């Protein structure tokens, strides 16, 4: 039974990680009834941090159109 529970948990975590911030935010709101962010800026900043990590790990630090479209404009 423990193996089955662990399998289901791992599968859900992987599903959420590939769904991005939007899917994770929706899941937390639907399941727990809480907002993941206090304001839109927090969400944009987390998206920027995650995408910056991904661009460095997976694209050699080269910013492309895909990165720019996912991050959008960040106001100072």
LINSULHU-V669353 format. One line per field, one symbol per residue. psi: psi as a letter, one per 40 degrees, with the letter a starting at -180 (. if undefined). burial: + if it has 9 or more other C-alpha atoms within 8 Angstrom, else -. A space follows every 50 residues. Layout:
psi=???
burial=???
//
This chain:
psi=dddddddddddddddddeeadddddddddddefihdididdddddddddd dddddddeefehhadddddddahhi.
burial=---------------+--+---+++-+++------------++++-++-- +--+++--+-------++--+-----
//
